Amino acid sequence: MPINRLPFGDVVSAVREHTSLLLGTTIGFTEEDWALPTGLTGWTRSHVAAHLVEGARAMVRVIGELQEGVQSEMYGSRGEDRQAIELGAIAGGLALQIELDTSASELQELLPELDGDLREIRLRDGHHIPARHVPLARLSEVVLHHLDLDANFSASVLEPDIALGLLAFQVERIGHRDDYPPLRLVADEGYEGTVGRTVDPATFHGPAADLLAWLMRGVESSRIYRANDDGGD
């Protein structure tokens, strides 16, 4: 399923649903829980939360600029973003929870305005997306960073169509990069995509949600299997 065929309203609803799930996880964190490390080098759970806050604010800014007829990049410089995240991460758990909630709520109210908007937005890595895919970008970061929190959340809770859309979104975003091994991903639900520039990619099959978590975060799954070298399964 190409990402441009994923119903816009379904994505916006999924952003709301998965933001709620993430907030339901973080509301139970103690100050000690917030300080625990994550799989992201040098980042604690507080850093992940601060990054999500900054991500929501950046998208709110971009939507506002689109309303004014201005096209811009999604994020600022890496140095500016790093500083904002470091400052946000030193806030207490309650302050982080409030910022997560309020920034996400503000963004959620604006996302419906992007329906059908094909103006391009430039992401930091140079990849461009149409404005109507901003909700998909937000959903992706909410789901992946929920995984990073290492708090008993699994990508398997994703609806199949949403998992397919997120997998296709990420494959399209990183597919041209040569820092990924050559991989051909075949989702059980009916999607096929390739990452890495090298020829003869290794082929892996599995549910879209499992492939997404494995590709983006290295989460192993017994439901992912490699095709035989002779082309058979």
Secondary structure, 3 states (H helix, E strand, C coil): CCHHHCCHHHHHHHHHHHHHHHHHHHCCCCHHHHCCECCCCCCEHHHHHHHHHHHHHHHHHHHHHHHCCCCCECCCCHHHHHHHHHHHHCCCHHHHHHHHHHHHHHHHHHHHHHCCCCCEEECCCCCEEEHHHHHHHHHHHHHHHHHHCCCCCCHHHCCHHHHHHHHHHHHHHHCCCCCCCCEEEEECCCEEEEECCCCCCEEEEECHHHHHHHHHHCCCCCCCEECCCCCCC
